[in-house]
């Protein structure tokens, strides 16, 4: 038996052990161990959701905030993400951890299907689509139809094309909508997001459907505009979506175990390490945006940032940072909020795909709810600001700039979404300086984990051959013209 075969077998064993132990200890806190006789969908759901949100928060802090000029992890050393220099091993964390949780959600579906429990089946499909979408939008082509084959030692799955993956998303979300249409609520303690409310899961699934339709909307054959119109204008009762902030998909950290933020154990000094950027802070200052009080520290009595991509060797003086209150902030468990949905609808309306409300109405509703979600009041003058005021006479690109600068802030700490949206739209317009490497070009993806070249060589090579070189500049399907 050669080395690669041994490695594959050992890898499968290790993956199986990891899957079996990934939620160890969670039920010890939430479930009477003397009463837990078998694994059920109910006792798998909460830990899988919690872990998934934790992993996404980690990548928001480390990757998204640096690429999208929220923070700067200062220094001139190698692998500084804010400089668009990304080490190859950066790719491993999200790929490995999200696939483990996808396996748990697949187990939930399998167990629920055996009991004909439509609620858990629908929830599972929504959760799987959510995680798979983050993975494919990060790497491009990934294992999908053959993903998670550890039980039968199939650890060399094929990589599906992103186009086929997205088509699978839309089918699964339609199925989830049907399953949840007349579904019963589930036990509240099994669901840290919606407290067992099946209707809110249905609304989340359809709102996620709109997010993904918009992302793939420039691709022929998806018919995104027609599908969005059908969901929003023609058949809104069949496709209910979020209607207020309280219906947002957020795992709100309570501070009581096991629902404590993954950042809660961080030392303040580590949290203060990355500094806020001038792009992030200056916009909030310009708009007199009250959210800055919830997000940023003062520096000499003011909110001040430093330029992302500052010249090598210039060593600017550190200024404002993220507040340490965010270490335990419930809202950092955001998955998809009502404000983001309103900005999705604003874009669709601006492009004349939907007409139930005007783009201005959706846009202003999004702004108001993005601000109020943080427990602060939108100033009366806010919507009249020169950089915020909506004008129907402006060009579509100018309207997209308005929508996406506000959407950017609504996506604060939402996994990698603002990076995905920048790659799709080019908004908001980020300042590029001499300290940005890669020719000042935003990375288009993360590379695949390096170990795949040895663990799954044939399918890895096939994916690279189809998609393009395995580097940060290869465009994926929905990015290509």
C-alpha positions in Angstrom: 0.0 0.0 0.0 1.6 3.3 -1.1 1.9 6.4 1.0 -1.0 8.3 -0.6 -3.4 5.5 0.0 -2.4 5.2 3.6 -2.8 8.9 4.0 -6.3 8.8 2.5 -7.4 6.0 4.8 -5.9 7.7 7.9 -7.5 10.9 6.7 -10.9 9.3 6.5 -10.5 7.8 10.0 -9.4 11.2 11.4 -12.3 12.9 9.7 -14.8 10.4 11.1 -13.3 10.9 14.6 -13.5 14.6 14.2 -17.2 14.5 13.1 -18.0 12.2 16.0 -16.4 14.4 18.6 -17.0 17.9 17.1 -20.0 18.6 19.4 -18.7 16.6 22.4 -19.7 18.3 25.6 -22.4 20.5 24.2 -25.2 18.1 25.3 -23.6 17.7 28.7 -24.6 21.3 29.3 -28.0 21.3 27.7 -29.4 17.8 28.0 -29.7 15.4 30.8 -27.0 12.8 30.0 -29.1 10.1 31.7 -32.0 10.7 29.3 -30.0 10.9 26.0 -30.3 7.4 24.6 -29.8 8.1 20.9 -28.7 10.9 18.5 -31.7 12.9 17.2 -32.1 15.8 14.9 -33.1 17.9 17.9 -29.9 17.4 19.8 -27.7 17.8 16.7 -29.1 21.2 15.5 -28.0 23.6 18.3 -24.4 22.6 18.4 -24.0 22.6 14.6 -25.5 26.1 14.4 -23.3 27.4 17.2 -20.1 26.0 15.8 -21.0 27.3 12.3 -21.5 30.8 13.5 -18.3 30.7 15.6 -16.2 29.7 12.6 -17.8 32.4 10.4 -17.2 35.0 13.1 -13.5 34.0 13.2 -13.2 34.5 9.4 -15.0 37.8 9.6 -12.5 39.1 12.1 -9.4 37.7 10.5 -10.1 37.8 6.8 -13.1 40.0 5.8 -12.3 42.9 8.1 -8.8 43.0 6.7 -9.7 42.7 3.0 -12.6 45.0 3.2 -10.8 47.8 5.1 -12.6 47.6 8.5 -9.4 46.9 10.3 -5.6 46.8 9.8 -3.4 44.2 11.5 -0.5 46.6 11.5 3.0 45.6 10.5 5.3 44.9 7.5 5.7 41.2 8.0 4.7 38.4 5.6 1.1 37.3 5.3 -0.6 40.6 6.1 -4.1 40.1 4.7 -4.9 43.8 4.6 -2.1 44.1 2.0 -3.7 41.4 -0.1 -1.0 38.9 0.8 -2.6 35.7 1.8 -0.7 32.6 2.9 -1.7 29.3 1.4 -2.5 27.8 4.8 -5.1 30.5 5.4 -7.5 28.4 3.3 -7.6 25.4 5.6 -9.6 26.7 8.5 -12.9 27.5 6.8 -12.8 24.6 4.4 -12.1 22.0 7.1 -14.5 23.3 9.7 -17.5 24.1 7.6 -17.5 20.7 5.9 -17.6 19.1 9.3 -20.8 21.1 10.2 -22.3 20.4 6.8 -22.0 16.7 7.7 -23.9 17.4 10.9 -26.7 19.1 9.0 -26.8 16.2 6.5 -27.2 13.9 9.5 -30.1 16.0 10.7 -31.8 15.6 7.3 -31.2 11.9 7.3 -32.7 11.5 10.8 -35.6 13.8 10.1 -36.4 12.1 6.8 -36.6 8.7 8.6 -39.3 10.3 10.9 -40.9 12.3 8.1 -40.2 15.4 10.1 -40.6 18.2 7.5 -39.5 20.9 9.9 -36.0 19.5 10.5 -35.7 18.5 6.8 -36.4 22.1 5.8 -34.1 23.6 8.4 -31.3 21.2 7.4 -31.6 22.2 3.7 -31.5 25.9 4.6 -28.5 25.4 6.9 -26.6 23.3 4.3 -27.2 25.9 1.6 -26.0 28.7 3.9 -22.7 26.9 4.6 -22.1 25.5 1.1 -22.7 29.0 -0.3 -20.0 30.4 1.9 -17.6 27.7 0.8 -18.2 27.9 -2.9 -18.1 31.7 -2.8 -14.7 31.5 -1.1 -13.1 28.8 -3.2 -15.2 28.3 -6.4 -15.8 24.7 -7.5 -16.0 22.5 -4.4 -17.3 19.0 -3.6 -21.0 19.2 -3.4 -23.0 16.3 -4.8 -20.4 13.9 -3.3 -19.4 16.0 -0.3 -19.0 14.3 3.1 -18.5 10.7 2.1 -16.5 9.7 5.1 -18.8 6.9 6.3 -18.1 4.9 3.1 -14.4 6.1 2.9 -15.2 8.2 -0.1 -12.7 10.9 0.8 -11.9 11.7 -2.9 -15.1 13.4 -4.0 -15.4 15.2 -7.3 -15.6 19.0 -7.4 -18.9 20.2 -8.8 -18.9 23.3 -11.0 -20.1 26.4 -9.2 -22.9 26.8 -11.7 -24.2 23.3 -10.8 -23.8 24.0 -7.1 -25.9 27.2 -7.4 -28.6 25.4 -9.3 -28.6 22.8 -6.5 -29.0 25.7 -4.0 -32.1 27.0 -5.7 -33.7 23.5 -5.8 -32.9 22.8 -2.2 -34.3 26.2 -1.0 -37.5 25.6 -3.0 -37.8 22.2 -1.3 -37.1 23.8 2.1 -39.8 26.4 1.5 -42.3 23.6 0.7 -41.3 21.5 3.8 -41.7 24.5 6.1 -44.9 25.8 4.6 -47.1 23.8 7.0 -44.5 22.7 9.4 -44.8 22.5 13.1 -42.5 24.3 15.4 -39.7 22.4 17.1 -38.5 22.4 20.7 -37.2 25.8 21.5 -33.9 24.7 23.2 -32.9 22.9 19.9 -32.8 26.2 18.0 -30.7 29.1 19.3 -31.6 31.3 16.3 -35.4 31.2 16.0 -36.3 29.4 19.2 -38.0 26.6 17.2 -40.2 28.9 15.0 -40.6 27.1 11.7 -42.1 30.1 10.0 -39.0 32.2 10.7 -36.8 29.5 9.3 -39.0 29.5 6.1 -38.5 33.3 5.9 -34.8 33.0 6.4 -34.6 30.3 3.7 -36.4 32.5 1.2 -34.3 35.6 2.1 -31.2 33.5 1.6 -32.6 32.4 -1.8 -32.8 36.1 -2.8 -29.2 36.7 -1.6 -28.0 33.9 -3.8 -30.2 34.7 -6.8 -28.7 38.3 -6.8 -25.2 37.0 -6.5 -25.6 34.9 -9.7 -27.8 37.4 -11.4 -25.4 38.2 -14.2 -25.2 34.6 -15.5 -27.3 33.5 -18.4 -29.6 30.7 -17.7 -30.2 31.4 -14.0 -33.2 33.8 -14.8 -32.5 35.5 -11.5 -34.6 38.6 -12.3 -37.7 36.6 -13.2 -37.3 34.4 -10.1 -36.9 37.4 -7.8 -40.0 39.1 -9.3 -42.0 35.9 -8.8 -40.9 35.7 -5.1 -41.3 39.3 -4.2 -44.1 40.7 -6.5 -46.1 37.8 -7.9 -46.3 35.2 -5.2 -45.2 36.8 -1.9 -47.5 34.5 0.2 -45.9 31.4 -1.3 -42.4 32.9 -0.6 -42.6 34.7 2.7 -39.4 36.7 3.6 -38.2 38.6 6.6 -40.4 41.5 7.5 -38.6 43.2 10.4 -35.4 43.3 12.4 -36.7 40.8 15.0 -36.9 38.2 12.2 -33.2 38.5 11.3 -31.2 35.3 11.3 -28.8 36.0 14.2 -27.5 33.7 16.8 -27.7 36.2 19.7 -25.0 35.3 22.2 -26.6 35.3 25.7 -23.4 35.1 27.7 -24.7 31.9 29.4 -22.9 28.7 28.4 -22.9 27.3 25.8 -24.1 30.5 24.1 -21.1 32.7 24.9 -19.4 34.5 22.0 -16.2 32.9 20.8 -14.5 36.2 21.3 -15.5 36.4 25.0 -12.3 34.7 26.1 -10.0 36.9 24.1 -7.6 39.2 26.0 -8.4 42.9 25.4 -4.9 43.4 24.2 -5.4 40.9 21.4 -8.7 42.4 20.4 -7.1 45.9 20.3 -4.3 44.6 18.0 -6.0 45.4 14.6 -6.8 49.1 14.2 -9.8 50.6 12.5 -9.2 52.0 9.1 -9.8 55.6 8.0 -12.2 54.3 5.3 -14.4 52.6 7.8 -14.3 55.4 10.4 -14.4 58.4 8.1 -17.7 57.4 6.4 -19.4 57.0 9.8 -18.0 60.4 11.0 -19.1 62.1 7.8 -22.6 60.8 8.2 -22.8 61.4 12.0 -23.7 57.7 12.1 -24.5 56.7 15.7 -23.3 53.1 15.2 -19.7 54.4 15.6 -20.4 54.7 19.3 -21.2 51.0 19.4 -18.2 49.9 17.3 -15.2 52.2 17.8 -13.0 53.6 20.6 -12.1 57.2 20.8 -8.5 58.5 20.1 -7.7 61.8 21.7 -11.4 62.5 21.9 -12.2 61.7 18.3 -12.9 58.6 16.1 -9.9 58.2 13.8 -8.6 55.4 11.7 -5.4 54.7 9.7 -5.2 54.0 6.0 -5.3 50.4 4.9 -2.4 49.7 2.5 -0.2 52.4 4.0 3.3 52.4 2.5 5.7 49.8 3.7 7.9 51.2 6.5 5.8 54.2 7.2 4.5 52.9 10.5 1.5 55.2 11.1 0.4 55.9 14.6 -2.3 53.5 15.8 -5.6 55.2 16.6 -9.2 53.9 17.1 -9.9 50.2 17.5 -13.0 48.0 17.9 -14.6 48.4 21.3 -14.0 45.5 23.8 -17.8 45.4 24.4 -18.0 43.7 21.0 -16.2 40.7 22.6 -19.5 39.6 24.0 -21.8 41.4 21.6 -24.9 39.3 20.8 -25.3 40.8 17.3 -21.9 39.6 16.1 -23.7 36.2 15.6 -25.3 37.7 12.4 -26.1 35.4 9.5 -28.5 37.4 7.4 -30.4 40.4 8.7 -33.5 42.3 7.6 -31.4 45.3 6.6 -29.3 43.2 4.1 -32.6 41.9 2.6 -33.8 45.4 2.1 -30.6 46.4 0.3 -31.0 43.2 -1.9 -34.6 44.4 -2.8 -33.3 47.9 -3.4 -30.9 46.7 -6.0 -33.5 44.6 -7.6 -36.0 47.5 -7.7 -33.3 49.9 -9.1 -32.8 47.4 -11.9 -36.5 47.3 -12.6 -36.8 43.6 -11.7 -39.5 44.3 -9.0 -42.0 47.1 -8.5 -43.9 46.4 -5.4 -42.0 49.3 -3.8 -39.5 51.7 -5.1 -35.8 51.3 -4.8 -35.7 54.4 -2.6 -38.2 52.8 -0.2 -36.3 49.6 0.1 -33.0 51.6 0.4 -34.2 53.9 3.2 -35.9 51.0 5.1 -32.6 49.2 4.9 -30.7 52.1 6.3 -33.1 52.7 9.2 -33.2 49.1 10.2 -29.4 48.6 9.9 -28.9 51.5 12.4 -31.8 50.6 14.7 -30.6 47.0 14.9 -27.7 48.3 17.0 -30.0 49.9 19.5 -29.4 53.4 18.4 -31.7 55.9 16.7 -31.2 57.1 13.2 -30.9 61.0 13.2 -33.8 62.8 11.5 -31.4 64.4 9.0 -29.5 61.2 8.2 -31.3 60.3 4.9 -30.8 63.9 3.6 -27.0 63.7 3.8 -25.2 64.5 0.6 -23.5 61.1 0.5 -26.7 59.2 1.4 -29.7 61.0 -0.1 -31.4 59.0 -2.9 -32.0 60.7 -6.2 -34.0 58.8 -8.9 -32.3 60.9 -11.6 -28.8 59.5 -10.9 -27.3 56.7 -13.0 -27.7 53.0 -12.0 -24.1 52.8 -11.0 -24.5 55.8 -8.7 -27.5 54.1 -7.2 -25.5 50.9 -6.7 -22.8 52.9 -5.0 -25.3 54.3 -2.5 -26.9 50.9 -1.8 -23.7 49.0 -1.4 -21.9 51.6 0.8 -24.8 51.1 3.3 -25.0 47.4 2.7 -21.3 47.2 3.6 -22.0 48.5 7.1 -25.1 46.3 7.5 -22.8 43.3 6.9 -20.5 44.1 9.8 -19.1 40.8 11.1 -21.2 38.7 8.7 -18.8 36.0 7.7 -17.3 36.9 4.3 -20.4 38.5 2.7 -19.0 42.0 2.2 -16.0 40.6 0.4 -18.3 38.5 -1.8 -20.4 41.5 -2.6 -17.4 43.7 -3.4 -16.2 41.0 -5.9 -19.6 41.0 -7.5 -20.2 44.7 -7.7 -17.0 46.6 -7.1 -18.7 48.6 -4.3 -18.0 50.2 -2.0 -15.0 52.0 -3.7 -12.1 51.1 -1.4 -8.9 53.4 -1.6 -5.9 51.5 -2.9 -2.5 52.6 -1.7 1.1 51.6 -2.4 1.1 49.2 0.5 -1.5 47.0 -1.2 0.2 44.1 -3.0 -1.2 41.9 -5.8 -1.1 45.0 -8.1 -3.7 46.6 -5.9 -6.3 44.0 -7.1 -8.7 42.6 -4.5 -8.2 38.8 -4.2 -11.0 36.9 -6.1 -10.9 33.8 -3.9 -8.9 31.8 -1.5 -6.7 28.9 -2.8 -7.8 25.3 -2.0 -6.1 23.8 1.0 -2.7 22.5 0.0 -3.3 19.0 1.3 -5.9 18.4 -1.4 -3.2 18.1 -3.9 -2.0 14.9 -2.2 -5.3 13.7 -0.6 -7.5 14.1 -3.7 -5.1 14.8 -6.6 -7.2 13.7 -9.6 -10.3 15.7 -8.6 -8.2 18.6 -7.5 -6.5 18.8 -10.9 -9.8 18.5 -12.7 -11.2 21.4 -10.8 -8.1 23.6 -11.4 -8.2 22.7 -15.1 -11.8 23.7 -15.4 -11.8 26.8 -13.2 -8.3 28.2 -13.6 -5.0 28.3 -11.6 -5.3 27.7 -7.9 -4.4 31.2 -6.8 -6.2 34.3 -5.4 -6.7 35.9 -8.8 -8.7 33.3 -10.6 -12.3 34.4 -11.1 -15.1 32.0 -10.3 -18.2 31.3 -12.3 -20.4 34.2 -11.0 -17.6 36.7 -11.2 -16.8 36.0 -14.9 -18.4 38.2 -17.6 
